[in-house]
Amino acid sequence: MMVQYQREITVRTSGRGMTEITRDVADVVAESGVMTGLCVVFCRHTSAGLLIQENADPGVQTDLLAWLERMAPDGDPRYVHDDEGPDDMAAHLRALLTGVQVTVPVAQGRLALGTWQGIYLVEHRVRPHTRNMVVHVSGEKK
């Protein structure tokens, strides 16, 4: 039997950084009852993003955030959009680089992530924010 299941998850960030949300997404997959299918996670913001990345070595997060800073520095004088401060346009550019959705297969009722993979919300703004993601699971139940 094919099913569609959807729930919103909310994460309060502490400012710029990466927050692992794998467990929250896995809980939605379990609630859905889907055994084989797809899970799409969509971030409903233009200054935050989503990544699937290594969750074993925190140095990976440090390096990724440093790279994003080099690609889209805060306060670049060429930016026109700075309505909410010097990190405003940089956050939008970083969201462009990270993307706002990830898709993960569901196999045997679980996210089919690799051993060292985790799903991360990436907060691109300096200040804390409340971020909302829509998790949509579709597929076959037993």
N, C-alpha and C positions, 0 to 999 in steps of 0.2 A: 504494500500500500504506500503510495507516494504522499508525503506530507510536506507542508511548509510551516516553519515555526520561526517566530521573531520576538526578540526582546531587546530592550535598551539597557545598556549598562552605563553607569556614571562613575567617573574617576575624578577625584580631587587631586590636582597636581601640586607640587611644592615649588613650582617655577620650572625654569628650563632644565630638562633632563629626560630620562627614559624611565617609564614605569611598566613593569611586566604585567600583562593582563591575561596571560595564558590560562590561569586557573579560572578566572571569571568567564572566559569564552568557553572553556571546557565544560563548565557548569551548565551553560546554555545548551550546548550540544547534548549533554546527558539528559536535561529536561525535555529536549525535543523528541527523544526516543528514536531518532534517526540512526540506523545502523550503517548505511552506505549512502554517501551523498557529498554535498559541499557545504562549507560554512563560509559565509562572507561577513567580514567585519568592516563597517563603514564609519569613519569619524565625521561627525557633523560640524566640523569647524574648519576655518581657512588658515589658522595659524598653529595647528597641531597636525601630527601625522601618525601613520602606523607603519611598523616594520616587522618583518620576521628576521630575527638575528640570533647570534649565539647568546646563550644564557648561562654559560659556565664561567667565563673570564670577564670580570667587570672592566678590565682594560679595553675590551672591545667597545663598550659603551663610551668610555672616555675618548677613545680615538675617533669614533663616529661623530660625537658631538663637536670635537675639535675640527674635524674635516668640514662639517656643516658650517661652523663659524668662519672658516677660511673661504668657503664658497659664497656665503651670504653674510658679510659682516654687519654688525649693528652700526647704525648711524652713518652709513655711506652717504656722502654729500650729494651723490647722483640720484638718490631716491627722492621722488616727489611725495609719496605717501608716507607720512609720519604722524598721522592724527593722534595716535596713542603712544607716541614716544619713539626713541631711536631704535627700538627692537621691533617696531611694527612691520615695516616692509620686509625686513630680514626674516621675520617669522613666516610671512607669506611665501617668500622664496624658498625657505627651508621646507615648508609643507609641499611645495611643488616638487622638490627633490625626493622627499620621503614618500609622497603619495598619501592618500587618505583612505585607502582600502587594502585589505589583504584577503585572499581566498585560500582556504585550506581544505583538502579532501577529508572526508569523514570515512573511516574504515573500522568496522567492528565496533561501532558506537563511540569511537574516540577520534580526536584530532590526529591526523596522520602526519604529525610533525617529526622531524628527525631528532636524533638523540640530544643534540645540543641546541635545538631551535626553540625559541620562545617568541611570543607575540608581544610587541611593545607599543605603547602609546608614547609618542615623542612630543613633549611640550616644547614649543619653540619660543614661547614668551618668557620673559624674565620673572614676571609676577605669577603667583599661584592662580590657577583657573580651575573651574569645574568643566570637565569635558564629557560629552555624551557620544556613545557609539551605538549604532544599531547592529545587532548580531542576527543574521538571517541564516537559518539552517534548512536545507531542502534535501529530500532523498527518500529512500525506502526504509520503512520500519520492518521489523521481523515479520 
